[in-house]
Amino acid sequence: MLQELTDQVFNSQYTAALPRDDSFALLFEGDHIAMDQTANRFPRLDEIQGSRDSLVYLFSIGETVFFLADAPLPPGMRWVEMREVRFEAPREMAFAAATGQQLSLWYKRNRICGACGEKTQQSSMERMLFCPACGQLYYPAISPAVIVGVIHGDSLLLTRMKNRPAHHRALVAGYAEIGETLEETVRREVWEETGLRVQDITYYKSQPWGFSSSLLVGYYARLSGSDVINPQDEELDSAFWVPRGELDVSFDGISMTNEMIVRFAKHGSDGLLRPEMPPFMG
Ligand SMILES: [Zn+2]
């Protein structure tokens, strides 16, 4: 998956690191990021114009430090669409771009205190914004969402999103509502998108997904009851059962959805589902 960097450690802890000429500068323009012509790297700090006072420390990957910058597009660089970065750039660059975009949006959307309307300020100690007028604190917001691989015998439930290309296949997915456990989100999303019920909900892995400011939590689950698909909301995607032998998908090393489909295609439900544990009685 995108965050699985082979030989380098990602460190998101905030520090008061000083900018160096060879640090990377992340510049965003809408859904685009500044990269060199081959989309292989970001500008270095010594390549961008403007004061370094406005730089914001983001994170490090290995020895490489990344800062958020607000500057014109440097010479020799171009605005690259985030979607292109995800699929074309080296993995650590794509992960840095996604995570940097999430932080960039968070800083941008919290310039003003939502409680009293004053300008917020950045803490020098941690990743936090505070309001000097009313004392309100703002920490980065992460939206949890589930990805669900629903298994029925030797078939997997795939969905097609209405606003995506016709060949695009996905799993049931959706954001957790306030007040819900993630298992409840799994049951609700499967019900809303397909009218199906599930059991044996089993955690798989999670994936930070900066492109949508979310943390994806992957589950497999077994069908419970009828296998007739009947979406509960007309606006939702279509869904269909695909026998394991007909799952035509290759491993992309980027998204957890892809990994979950490929894993089922290769190994079936072996080891993916556990029986429901008896309730804990305390
Ligand atoms: Zn305030």
Boltz pocket constraint, residues with backbone or C-beta under 6 A from the ligand:
constraints:
  - pocket:
      binder: B
      contacts: [[A, 113], [A, 114], [A, 115], [A, 116], [A, 117], [A, 118], [A, 131], [A, 132], [A, 133], [A, 134], [A, 135], [A, 136]]
      max_distance: 6.0
